[in-house]
């Protein structure tokens, strides 16, 4: 992140897939929904909060990221 702050972008684009998510049958990693939310929150500190997030396709519906998204409601770092 220090390099990103030094660069000083005017806008940040996130092109995100969730292969690293807990429960993803292809990625087999264990990145939680909270961790994805924290990374997004950190990126919001760049470019005055001007962040555009685009979800890439191909995420299986059985991936745990979908139900976890509902649990974010009311937390300040989930949007």
Secondary structure, DSSP 8 states (H G I E B T S, - for coil): -HHHHHHT-S-EEEEE--TTBTT-TTT---B-HHHHHHHHHHHTTSGGG-EEEEE-S---TTSTHHHHHHHTTT-TT--
